[in-house]
Amino acid sequence: MVVGKYSLLIVLLTAFFPAAQPKTILFFGDSLTAGYGLSPEEAFPALLEKELNKTEKKVRVVNAGLSGETSAGGLSRIDWILRQPVDVFVLELGANDGLRGLPLDQTQKNLQSIIDKVKAKYPACKIVLAGMMVPPNMGKQYTDSFRNMYPDLAKKNNATLIHFLLDGVAGNEKLNQADGIHPTAEGHKIIANNLKSVFEKLI
């Protein structure tokens, strides 16, 4: 009889105080987010999800990375991606624009338009910008303007800024695949570890 009363109490508590739904973190990016050359489980979004779920606050991480994606391509598919609810939106685009030497004013305009669409659909959604850099052979003016584009967008939109997504990984042969651009599985582990503290604060 005692067990029955205890079970009834659990049912009542569950009814009045349902378990909190996991927060959805959506990574919207290019091949770096997608985990080019690796399995989805080896990419940093999946690794980050595992780390964050070790705490009481559970999360669901969605990897919406697409290899080769540009800011224009991202803008063209963002409406479809936003059909699912999002609590934290991580924008990791622009690197392919930079590598192609595309006009930065257009890249910045595209990224701003993506952010605007996210805010319009989910006003309470937190925005995170993943900063990137381009090789010095693009010219000092271009590389400086590209690097500054992300802090400018973050400030304008009151977004959280990841200054450089590949911090501690870029330029290290042991942590990158043969192309020298895409991180290895070990490189993705470092990225996930770098991001852990950022997202612990957000959730």
C-alpha positions in Angstrom: 0.0 0.0 0.0 2.9 2.3 0.8 4.4 1.6 -2.6 1.1 2.4 -4.3 0.9 5.8 -2.5 4.5 6.5 -3.5 3.8 5.6 -7.1 0.7 7.9 -7.1 2.8 10.7 -5.7 5.3 10.3 -8.5 2.5 10.4 -11.1 1.0 13.6 -9.6 4.4 15.3 -9.4 5.1 14.4 -13.0 1.7 15.8 -14.1 2.2 19.1 -12.3 5.9 19.5 -12.8 6.7 17.8 -16.2 10.3 17.2 -17.1 11.9 20.1 -18.9 12.1 19.6 -22.6 15.7 19.6 -24.0 16.9 22.8 -25.5 17.5 22.6 -29.2 20.8 23.9 -30.5 21.0 24.2 -34.3 24.4 24.4 -36.0 23.9 26.0 -39.4 27.1 25.9 -41.4 29.3 24.5 -44.1 31.7 21.5 -44.3 33.3 22.4 -40.9 30.0 21.9 -39.2 29.0 18.9 -41.3 32.3 17.1 -40.4 33.7 16.7 -43.9 35.6 13.4 -44.3 34.2 12.1 -41.0 31.1 10.3 -39.7 28.4 12.6 -38.3 29.2 11.2 -34.8 32.8 12.4 -35.1 31.8 16.0 -36.0 32.0 18.6 -33.2 28.2 19.2 -32.9 27.6 15.6 -32.0 30.6 15.6 -29.6 29.3 18.8 -28.0 25.9 17.3 -27.5 27.4 14.3 -25.6 29.4 16.7 -23.4 26.5 19.0 -22.6 24.2 16.1 -21.8 26.4 15.0 -19.0 24.8 17.8 -17.0 21.3 18.0 -15.6 20.3 20.4 -18.4 19.7 18.3 -21.5 20.1 19.5 -25.1 19.3 18.3 -28.6 21.9 19.3 -31.1 20.9 19.5 -34.8 23.7 19.5 -37.4 22.5 21.5 -40.4 25.9 21.7 -41.9 26.3 21.4 -45.7 29.7 21.0 -47.4 30.4 23.8 -49.9 27.7 26.1 -48.5 28.1 29.8 -49.0 26.2 32.6 -47.2 24.0 32.9 -50.2 23.3 29.2 -50.2 22.5 29.3 -46.5 20.1 32.2 -47.0 18.3 30.2 -49.7 17.6 27.2 -47.4 17.2 28.8 -44.0 13.4 29.0 -44.2 13.2 25.2 -44.6 15.6 24.7 -41.7 13.5 26.9 -39.4 10.5 24.7 -39.7 11.7 23.1 -36.4 11.8 25.0 -33.1 15.2 26.4 -32.2 16.4 27.7 -28.8 20.0 28.4 -29.8 21.0 29.1 -33.4 24.7 28.8 -34.3 25.7 30.5 -37.6 28.9 29.1 -39.1 29.0 30.5 -42.6 31.2 32.8 -44.7 34.4 30.8 -45.0 33.6 29.6 -48.5 32.7 33.1 -49.5 36.1 34.2 -48.2 38.0 31.5 -50.0 36.4 32.5 -53.2 37.1 36.2 -52.7 33.4 37.1 -52.9 32.5 40.7 -52.0 32.3 41.0 -48.2 29.5 43.5 -48.2 27.3 40.8 -49.9 28.4 38.1 -47.5 27.6 40.3 -44.5 24.2 41.2 -46.0 23.5 37.5 -46.4 24.5 36.6 -42.9 22.4 39.5 -41.5 19.4 38.3 -43.5 19.8 34.8 -42.0 19.9 36.2 -38.5 16.8 38.4 -39.3 14.9 35.4 -40.4 15.8 33.4 -37.2 14.8 36.3 -35.0 11.5 36.8 -36.9 10.5 33.1 -36.5 11.8 32.6 -33.0 12.2 35.9 -31.2 13.5 34.3 -28.0 16.2 32.3 -29.8 19.8 33.0 -28.8 22.1 33.7 -31.7 25.8 32.5 -31.8 28.2 33.6 -34.5 31.2 31.4 -35.3 34.0 33.6 -36.4 36.3 32.5 -39.2 39.5 33.7 -40.9 40.8 33.5 -44.5 44.4 32.8 -45.6 46.7 35.9 -45.8 47.1 35.4 -49.6 43.7 37.0 -50.0 45.4 40.4 -49.2 45.6 42.3 -45.9 42.6 44.5 -46.5 40.4 41.6 -47.4 41.5 39.3 -44.6 41.2 42.1 -42.0 37.7 43.1 -43.2 36.7 39.4 -43.2 37.9 38.8 -39.6 36.2 42.0 -38.4 32.9 41.1 -40.1 31.9 38.6 -37.3 32.5 40.8 -34.3 30.6 43.6 -36.1 27.6 41.3 -36.7 27.7 39.9 -33.2 27.6 43.4 -31.7 24.8 44.6 -34.0 22.7 41.6 -33.1 23.6 41.2 -29.5 24.8 37.7 -30.3 27.4 35.5 -28.6 30.7 35.5 -30.6 33.0 32.5 -31.0 36.1 34.5 -32.1 37.6 31.7 -34.2 36.0 28.4 -34.5 39.2 26.6 -35.4 41.2 28.0 -32.5 44.0 25.6 -31.6 43.3 23.5 -34.7 44.0 25.6 -37.8 47.5 25.3 -39.1 48.3 22.1 -37.1 49.1 19.3 -39.6 48.3 16.6 -37.0 44.8 18.0 -36.4 43.8 18.5 -40.0 43.1 16.3 -43.0 45.4 16.1 -46.1 43.7 19.2 -47.6 45.0 21.3 -44.6 41.5 22.9 -44.2 39.2 20.3 -42.6 39.9 19.0 -39.1 40.5 15.4 -38.3 38.4 13.6 -35.7 40.9 14.7 -33.1 40.6 18.3 -34.3 36.8 18.1 -33.9 37.3 16.9 -30.3 39.3 20.1 -29.6 36.7 22.3 -31.2 33.9 20.6 -29.1 36.0 21.1 -25.9 36.6 24.8 -26.8 32.9 25.3 -27.3 31.7 23.5 -24.2 32.0 26.5 -21.8 30.3 28.8 -24.3 27.1 26.7 -24.5 27.0 25.7 -20.8 26.4 29.4 -20.2 23.7 29.7 -22.9 21.6 26.8 -21.7 
